[in-house]
Amino acid sequence: MKLICFLLFVISISPFTPDLDQVRKDFSLATNDRESALALRDKLETVSKEDNTVLVAYKGAVSALTAKYTKDNAERKDLFKSGVLLLEFAVSQKPENIEIRCLRLSIQENSPKFLKYRSNIEEDKTFILNHYEKTNSKAVKDFVKSYILQSTGFNTEEKQRF
C-alpha cells in the first residue's frame, strides 16, 4: 500500500511532457483559433530548453502566435520576442530538423513585416524543398505538407511536389 501511495505521489509531481503528435494537431488548430492557441500555450508552459527540442520549437511558435491575440502591446511584444528566442534556440540546436524549420517558416511568413522577423524564409523554404523526401516520419511529413499546401510562400509547381 505504501508503495502504491509513493508511486502515485511521484507520478503526480513529475513534470508532464506533452504528446508530440497531439501538439502537432493542436498547433494546426491554434493557427486560426484564439482559444486553441491559448490552450496549447498553457499545455506547453512547462516545456523548457532542456526538453525535446521540437517541443521547444512548438512552444516558441505558439508563444509568437498567441501574441496576435493579445491586446496589450507590451505583452504582445514580450510573447512574440520570447517565442522567437525559443524558435531560434531550437533551430540552433537542430538545424537539420525539417519540422523545426517549418515552424519557423510558418511564423516568419505570417508575422507582420514591421517586426522584421522574415530573414530566414527563403532559407527554410529551400531546406524544406530539399529535405522533405528524406524525412522518415509520416507524422512530420503530414505536418509539413499540410503547412506547405496552404502557404502562400510556395508556388503551384512547388506545392505539386508534396
C-alpha positions as CSV (number, residue, x, y, z in Angstrom):
1,M,0.0,0.0,0.0
2,K,2.8,2.4,0.9
3,L,4.5,1.6,-2.5
4,I,1.3,2.5,-4.4
5,C,0.9,5.8,-2.5
6,F,4.6,6.6,-3.2
7,L,4.2,5.8,-6.9
8,L,1.1,8.0,-7.1
9,F,2.9,10.8,-5.4
10,V,5.9,10.5,-7.7
11,I,3.7,10.5,-10.8
12,S,1.7,13.5,-9.5
13,I,4.8,15.7,-9.0
14,S,6.7,14.6,-12.1
15,P,6.7,17.1,-14.9
16,F,4.2,16.4,-17.7
17,T,5.7,16.1,-21.1
18,P,3.1,16.9,-23.8
19,D,2.5,14.3,-26.5
20,L,4.2,15.5,-29.7
21,D,1.6,14.0,-32.1
22,Q,-1.2,15.8,-30.2
23,V,0.8,19.1,-30.1
24,R,1.1,18.9,-33.9
25,K,-2.7,18.6,-34.2
26,D,-3.3,21.3,-31.7
27,F,-0.9,23.7,-33.4
28,S,-2.7,23.3,-36.7
29,L,-5.9,24.4,-34.9
30,A,-4.1,27.1,-33.0
31,T,-3.0,29.0,-36.1
32,N,-6.6,30.2,-36.7
33,D,-8.3,29.9,-33.3
34,R,-7.6,32.0,-30.3
35,E,-8.9,29.5,-27.7
36,S,-6.9,26.7,-29.3
37,A,-3.8,28.8,-29.3
38,L,-4.1,29.8,-25.7
39,A,-4.9,26.2,-24.6
40,L,-1.8,24.9,-26.4
41,R,0.3,27.7,-24.9
42,D,-0.9,26.5,-21.5
43,K,-0.2,22.9,-22.3
44,L,3.4,23.8,-23.3
45,E,4.1,26.1,-20.4
46,T,6.2,23.5,-18.5
47,V,8.4,22.8,-21.6
48,S,12.0,24.1,-21.1
49,K,15.1,24.3,-23.2
50,E,16.2,21.0,-21.6
51,D,13.2,19.2,-23.1
52,N,12.7,17.7,-26.6
53,T,13.9,20.4,-29.0
54,V,10.9,20.0,-31.2
55,L,8.6,20.7,-28.3
56,V,10.7,23.8,-27.5
57,A,10.2,25.0,-31.1
58,Y,6.4,24.4,-30.7
59,K,6.4,26.4,-27.5
60,G,8.2,29.2,-29.3
61,A,5.9,29.2,-32.3
62,V,2.8,29.1,-30.1
63,S,4.1,32.0,-28.0
64,A,4.8,34.1,-31.1
65,L,1.4,33.1,-32.5
66,T,-0.6,34.0,-29.3
67,A,0.9,37.5,-29.5
68,K,-1.6,38.3,-32.1
69,Y,-4.5,37.5,-29.8
70,T,-3.2,39.9,-27.0
71,K,-4.5,43.4,-26.8
72,D,-1.7,44.8,-24.5
73,N,1.2,46.0,-26.7
74,A,3.9,45.2,-24.1
75,E,2.6,41.7,-23.5
76,R,2.3,41.2,-27.3
77,K,5.9,42.3,-27.8
78,D,7.1,40.0,-24.9
79,L,5.2,37.0,-26.2
80,F,6.5,37.4,-29.7
81,K,10.1,38.1,-28.6
82,S,10.2,35.1,-26.2
83,G,8.7,32.9,-28.8
84,V,11.2,33.9,-31.4
85,L,14.0,33.3,-29.0
86,L,12.8,29.8,-28.3
87,L,12.3,29.1,-32.0
88,E,15.8,30.3,-32.8
89,F,17.2,28.3,-30.0
90,A,15.6,25.2,-31.4
91,V,16.9,25.9,-34.9
92,S,20.4,26.4,-33.5
93,Q,20.2,23.1,-31.6
94,K,18.7,21.0,-34.5
95,P,19.3,22.9,-37.8
96,E,18.6,19.8,-39.8
97,N,15.2,19.2,-38.3
98,I,12.6,19.9,-41.0
99,E,9.7,20.2,-38.5
100,I,11.5,23.0,-36.6
101,R,12.3,24.7,-39.9
102,C,8.7,24.5,-40.9
103,L,7.6,26.0,-37.6
104,R,10.0,28.9,-38.0
105,L,8.9,29.4,-41.6
106,S,5.2,29.5,-40.6
107,I,5.9,32.2,-38.0
108,Q,8.1,34.2,-40.3
109,E,5.7,34.1,-43.2
110,N,2.8,35.2,-41.0
111,S,4.4,37.8,-38.9
112,P,3.9,41.4,-39.8
113,K,6.6,43.0,-41.9
114,F,7.3,45.7,-39.3
115,L,8.5,43.1,-36.9
116,K,11.3,42.3,-39.3
117,Y,11.3,38.6,-38.5
118,R,11.4,37.3,-42.0
119,S,15.1,36.8,-42.8
120,N,15.0,33.0,-43.0
121,I,12.0,32.5,-45.2
122,E,13.9,31.6,-48.4
123,E,16.5,29.5,-46.4
124,D,13.8,27.5,-44.7
125,K,11.7,27.1,-47.8
126,T,14.7,25.8,-49.7
127,F,15.6,23.5,-46.8
128,I,12.1,22.0,-46.8
129,L,12.0,21.5,-50.5
130,N,15.4,19.7,-50.4
131,H,14.8,17.6,-47.4
132,Y,11.1,16.6,-47.4
133,E,11.6,13.4,-49.3
134,K,14.4,12.3,-46.9
135,T,12.1,12.6,-43.9
136,N,11.2,9.3,-42.5
137,S,8.4,10.2,-40.1
138,K,4.9,10.1,-41.7
139,A,3.6,12.4,-38.9
140,V,6.3,15.0,-39.6
141,K,5.7,14.7,-43.4
142,D,2.0,15.2,-42.9
143,F,2.5,18.3,-40.7
144,V,5.0,19.9,-43.2
145,K,2.8,19.0,-46.2
146,S,-0.3,20.5,-44.5
147,Y,1.5,23.7,-43.9
148,I,3.1,24.0,-47.4
149,L,-0.2,23.3,-49.2
150,Q,-1.9,26.3,-47.5
151,S,1.2,28.6,-47.6
152,T,1.3,31.5,-50.0
153,G,5.1,31.3,-50.0
154,F,5.2,28.2,-52.2
155,N,4.1,28.4,-55.8
156,T,1.9,25.8,-57.6
157,E,4.8,23.9,-59.0
158,E,6.5,23.6,-55.6
159,K,3.2,22.5,-53.9
160,Q,2.8,19.7,-56.5
161,R,6.0,18.1,-55.2
162,F,4.1,17.4,-52.0
